Amino acid sequence: MEDKIRDIGEDNFQQAHMHDSLKDNLEKPLYLGCSSFTCFSTILRLIHLKARNEWINKGFIELLELLQEMLSKGNTLLTRHYEAKKILFPLGLEF
């Protein structure tokens, strides 16, 4: 693996990894059979609510945890603010 990283360059490797991760989240349904929301679209809308309503991180995390419990098992909703930031950060979206 280290040889591959060295061959293509670390910056290019990281960009490719971010692209693959973003693509996965864009396509991954929120839960099995869901066609209305993906992991990405859900996080994006929840972050928008957080920013518009000036929620603190603690309250946002509590909301994510509650929604995780409410959704069916195997859902892809993230439960940590940090995880949500990692998805949106490559797009230049900071919150």
C-alpha positions in Angstrom: 0.0 0.0 0.0 2.8 2.4 0.9 4.3 1.8 -2.6 1.0 2.7 -4.2 0.8 5.9 -2.2 4.4 6.8 -3.1 3.8 6.1 -6.8 0.7 8.3 -7.2 1.7 10.9 -4.6 0.2 11.3 -1.2 -1.9 14.4 -2.1 -3.4 12.6 -5.1 -4.1 9.5 -2.9 -5.9 11.5 -0.3 -8.0 13.3 -2.9 -8.9 10.0 -4.5 -9.8 8.6 -1.1 -12.0 11.7 -0.3 -13.7 11.4 -3.7 -14.5 7.7 -3.1 -15.8 8.4 0.4 -18.0 11.2 -0.8 -19.3 9.2 -3.7 -20.2 6.3 -1.3 -22.1 8.7 1.0 -23.9 10.3 -1.9 -25.2 7.0 -3.1 -25.7 5.1 0.2 -29.4 5.1 1.1 -30.3 6.2 4.6 -31.7 2.7 5.3 -32.5 -0.3 3.2 -35.4 0.5 0.8 -35.2 4.3 1.3 -35.2 6.1 -2.0 -35.8 9.6 -0.6 -32.7 10.1 1.5 -29.1 9.2 1.3 -26.6 9.4 4.2 -25.2 12.5 2.6 -28.5 14.3 1.9 -29.7 13.6 5.4 -26.5 14.9 7.0 -26.6 18.0 4.8 -30.2 18.8 5.7 -29.6 18.2 9.4 -26.5 20.4 9.4 -28.6 23.1 7.6 -31.1 22.9 10.4 -28.3 23.1 13.0 -26.9 26.2 11.5 -30.2 28.0 10.8 -31.4 27.4 14.3 -28.0 27.9 16.0 -28.0 24.6 17.8 -25.0 23.8 20.0 -23.0 20.7 19.2 -24.3 18.8 22.2 -27.9 19.2 21.2 -27.1 18.3 17.6 -25.4 15.1 18.8 -28.4 14.2 21.0 -30.7 14.7 17.9 -28.5 12.4 15.8 -28.5 9.7 18.5 -32.3 9.9 18.9 -32.8 9.7 15.1 -30.4 6.7 15.0 -32.6 4.9 17.6 -35.8 5.8 15.7 -34.7 4.5 12.3 -34.6 0.9 11.4 -31.5 -1.2 12.3 -28.8 -1.0 9.7 -29.4 2.7 8.9 -26.4 4.8 7.8 -27.2 7.9 9.8 -24.1 9.2 11.6 -24.3 9.8 15.3 -21.3 12.1 15.8 -20.9 15.7 14.9 -17.3 15.0 13.9 -18.3 12.2 11.5 -20.7 14.6 9.8 -18.0 17.2 9.5 -15.7 14.7 7.8 -18.3 14.1 5.1 -18.9 17.8 4.4 -15.4 19.1 4.8 -14.1 18.0 1.4 -16.8 20.2 -0.2 -15.5 23.2 1.6 -18.5 23.3 3.9 -17.5 24.2 7.5 -19.8 24.5 10.5 
